[in-house]
Amino acid sequence: MKIIGSGFGRTGTLSMKKALEELGFGPCYHMQEAVARPKHVKLWHEIATGNPGKWSAIFKNFESTVDFPASVYYKEIFEQYPDAKVIHTVREPERWYNSTKETIYTAGTIFPKWLLRWVKPFRIVIEMQDLIIWQRLFNGRFEDKSYALQVFEDWTEEVKRVVPEDQLLVFSVKEGWGPLCQFLNVPVPNTPFPRVNDRKSMQRQLRLAHFAMRLGPLVLALLVFVSLYFLLQ
């Protein structure tokens, strides 16, 4: 592990993932990687319920990590990999809060209770995210805007206290390649800095997912009806 991201989700972490991979520090771990791997979801769920982090198992074959859930445990990960550099992504606090509330905070609500009861993998993912992000990090008070903003700002100050200055970069993706490449001592690419996962794009994905979930019971009922029809022939 060469790079540890300590920034919250919705601070340009997916853009940072793409940037680090382009600079040769990939694969880069991100929430996308976690939810795509059932074994990892189980490991994160164990961590969320108080078990020690099995960092070598999670980050095997990864050279960097950004975003939730790993950033919540940046101190523990840094203890495991003390020679790593830490990149703390930041964003204007009000814009970060509004973006988070309109995207990842609402993502867990699109899954109906019947789906979470019947499909264990979905349930574990939602529970893992809730325990690590909304309960551990925000103490169940994310909807209290002033409280959430204070957590956001205090986190940055804590990172500055914990990580040695020469191993830390506090970075906004708006700054582009320059500060990042200087910190990592690598050449500046000839390509534009990645800009992905904007709010409108994610909101569109959430609306599509919500629509699909609303159709879920109808689709399930149709499948049951068709199955019974053929069984009774």
Buried (B, 14 or more C-beta within 10 A) or exposed (E): BBBBBBBBBBBBBBBBBBBBBBBEBBBBBBBBBBBEEEEBBEBBBBBBEEEEBBBEEBBEEBBBBBBBBBBBBBBEBBEBBEEBBBBBBBBEBEEBBBBBBBBBBEBBEBBBEEBBEEEEEBBBBBBBBBBBBBBBBBEEBBEEBEEBBEBBEEBBEBBEEBBEEEBBBBBBBEEBBEBBBEBBEBEEEEEEBBBBBBBEEBBEEBEEEBEEBEEEEEEEEEEEEEEEEEEEE
